């Protein structure tokens, strides 16, 4: 039986409240669980001491029995000093998607073409009178 230490959502609409639970991986998110290990209230300020509460000795017990924490729970455990978790970095997260990049490149190409056409148009009339005077 695979075990996960994960969040189970509670609270009302637009007022989330999560319980940290240990559950079988096959059970639904808010469904059956084995034991409640703590809570997380994201509605509180980040510096509030009661925002996250973990029962560290029970979490350690379940970790010893093979339970794996989800990413969010692992963050909480790292903040509590129960485990080490390397910081993740996704430098491409803030970049626009492929289609948006194509649109930007197309717009830039049109602007360059228009600037080149304007430069040619400005240079062509200056040459025409010089040729007319030569004849």
Buried (B, 14 or more C-beta within 10 A) or exposed (E): EEBBBBBBEEEEEEEBBBBBBBBEEEBEEEEEBBBBBBBBBEEEEEEEEEBBBBBEEBBEBBBEEEBBBEEEBBBBBBEBEBBEBEEEEEEEEEEEEEEEEEEEEEEEEEEEEEEEEEEEEEEEEEEEEEEEEEE
